[in-house]
């Protein structure tokens, strides 16, 4: 089970922001992200 406080980074998703690839933690930065920053939907 993941930690749910952002220290284990077990819940990261890849995002594209300002043309740059970044990894955001779902438990801290999410759980909802705009579809336009997710590579699967961009």
TORKOL-4160 file (C-alpha; in steps of 0.2 Angstrom, whole numbers, padded with zeros to 4 digits, m for minus):
42
<pt num="1" X="0000" Y="0000" Z="0000"/>
<pt num="2" X="0006" Y="0017" Z="m0004"/>
<pt num="3" X="0010" Y="0030" Z="0009"/>
<pt num="4" X="m0004" Y="0043" Z="0004"/>
<pt num="5" X="0007" Y="0058" Z="0009"/>
<pt num="6" X="0019" Y="0060" Z="m0006"/>
<pt num="7" X="0035" Y="0052" Z="0001"/>
<pt num="8" X="0035" Y="0035" Z="m0008"/>
<pt num="9" X="0031" Y="0042" Z="m0026"/>
<pt num="10" X="0021" Y="0026" Z="m0029"/>
<pt num="11" X="0007" Y="0036" Z="m0037"/>
<pt num="12" X="0016" Y="0046" Z="m0050"/>
<pt num="13" X="0009" Y="0051" Z="m0067"/>
<pt num="14" X="0018" Y="0058" Z="m0082"/>
<pt num="15" X="0012" Y="0076" Z="m0087"/>
<pt num="16" X="0017" Y="0088" Z="m0101"/>
<pt num="17" X="0018" Y="0106" Z="m0094"/>
<pt num="18" X="0024" Y="0120" Z="m0105"/>
<pt num="19" X="0032" Y="0107" Z="m0117"/>
<pt num="20" X="0041" Y="0099" Z="m0103"/>
<pt num="21" X="0039" Y="0081" Z="m0096"/>
<pt num="22" X="0035" Y="0081" Z="m0077"/>
<pt num="23" X="0030" Y="0068" Z="m0065"/>
<pt num="24" X="0016" Y="0073" Z="m0053"/>
<pt num="25" X="0010" Y="0063" Z="m0037"/>
<pt num="26" X="m0008" Y="0059" Z="m0037"/>
<pt num="27" X="m0009" Y="0058" Z="m0018"/>
<pt num="28" X="m0003" Y="0076" Z="m0016"/>
<pt num="29" X="m0005" Y="0085" Z="m0033"/>
<pt num="30" X="m0021" Y="0076" Z="m0038"/>
<pt num="31" X="m0031" Y="0066" Z="m0039"/>
<pt num="32" X="m0039" Y="0076" Z="m0053"/>
<pt num="33" X="m0028" Y="0083" Z="m0067"/>
<pt num="34" X="m0033" Y="0093" Z="m0083"/>
<pt num="35" X="m0034" Y="0082" Z="m0098"/>
<pt num="36" X="m0023" Y="0093" Z="m0108"/>
<pt num="37" X="m0008" Y="0090" Z="m0097"/>
<pt num="38" X="m0009" Y="0071" Z="m0098"/>
<pt num="39" X="0000" Y="0063" Z="m0113"/>
<pt num="40" X="m0013" Y="0050" Z="m0115"/>
<pt num="41" X="m0026" Y="0063" Z="m0119"/>
<pt num="42" X="m0016" Y="0077" Z="m0127"/>
